[in-house]
C-alpha cells in the first residue's frame, strides 16, 4: 500500500465517505405512500427471485471453471515445479 500515491488513497477514502453519507441520506427518506410501498415490495420479491435463479446458474459455472483452471494451471504445472 505504500507504493500508492497519497492522492489515490485520499480519493478512495473520499469515495467511501461519500457513499456512506449517501446511504445515510437515502435511509432517512420517507418510504413513500402505501401504494408505493406495495409496489416496492413486489419489486423486491421479483428481484430476489431473479437473484436466486441467477445464483443457481452462476455457482455451478464458477465451480466448473475453477476446477478446470486448477487442473490445467496447477495440476499440469505441478510435475515441473521443484
C-alpha positions as CSV (number, residue, x, y, z in Angstrom):
1,X,0.0,0.0,0.0
2,X,3.0,2.3,0.5
3,X,3.5,2.4,-3.3
4,X,0.2,4.2,-3.9
5,X,0.4,8.0,-4.1
6,X,-1.4,9.8,-1.3
7,X,-3.9,11.2,-3.8
8,X,-5.1,7.7,-4.7
9,X,-5.6,6.8,-1.0
10,X,-7.4,10.1,-0.4
11,X,-9.6,9.6,-3.4
12,X,-10.6,6.1,-2.2
13,X,-11.3,7.4,1.3
14,X,-13.3,10.3,0.0
15,X,-15.4,7.9,-2.2
16,X,-16.1,5.7,0.8
17,X,-17.2,8.7,2.9
18,X,-19.4,9.9,0.1
19,X,-21.0,6.5,-0.3
20,X,-21.7,6.3,3.4
21,X,-23.2,9.8,3.5
22,X,-25.4,9.0,0.6
23,X,-26.5,5.8,2.2
24,X,-27.5,7.7,5.4
25,X,-29.3,10.3,3.4
26,X,-31.3,7.7,1.4
27,X,-32.0,5.7,4.6
28,X,-33.6,8.8,6.3
29,X,-36.0,9.5,3.5
30,X,-39.7,8.6,3.8
31,X,-40.7,5.2,2.4
32,X,-43.5,6.8,0.4
33,X,-47.2,6.2,0.2
34,X,-48.7,2.8,0.9
35,X,-49.2,2.3,-2.8
36,X,-45.5,3.0,-3.4
37,X,-44.5,0.6,-0.6
38,X,-46.7,-2.1,-2.1
39,X,-45.0,-1.7,-5.5
40,X,-41.6,-1.6,-3.8
41,X,-42.4,-4.9,-2.1
42,X,-43.4,-6.6,-5.3
43,X,-40.2,-5.3,-7.0
44,X,-38.2,-6.7,-4.0
45,X,-39.8,-10.1,-4.3
46,X,-39.2,-10.2,-8.1
47,X,-35.6,-9.1,-7.6
48,X,-34.9,-11.8,-5.0
49,X,-36.4,-14.4,-7.3
50,X,-34.2,-13.3,-10.1
51,X,-31.1,-13.4,-7.9
52,X,-31.9,-16.8,-6.6
53,X,-32.3,-18.1,-10.1
54,X,-29.1,-16.3,-11.2
55,X,-27.0,-17.8,-8.4
56,X,-28.4,-21.3,-9.3
57,X,-26.8,-20.9,-12.7
58,X,-23.6,-18.9,-11.8
59,X,-22.4,-21.1,-8.8
60,X,-22.1,-24.4,-10.8
61,X,-20.5,-22.5,-13.7
62,X,-17.9,-20.9,-11.4
63,X,-17.1,-24.2,-9.7
64,X,-16.6,-25.9,-13.0
65,X,-14.3,-23.1,-14.3
66,X,-12.4,-23.1,-11.0
67,X,-11.9,-26.8,-11.3
68,X,-10.7,-26.6,-14.9
69,X,-8.3,-23.7,-14.0
70,X,-6.9,-25.7,-11.1
71,X,-6.4,-28.8,-13.2
72,X,-4.9,-27.1,-16.2
73,X,-2.8,-24.5,-14.4
74,X,-1.9,-26.1,-11.1
75,X,-2.4,-29.7,-11.9
76,X,-0.3,-29.8,-15.0
77,X,2.3,-27.4,-13.7
78,X,2.9,-29.4,-10.5
79,X,5.3,-32.0,-12.1
80,X,7.5,-29.3,-13.5
81,X,8.0,-27.4,-10.2
82,X,10.6,-28.4,-7.7
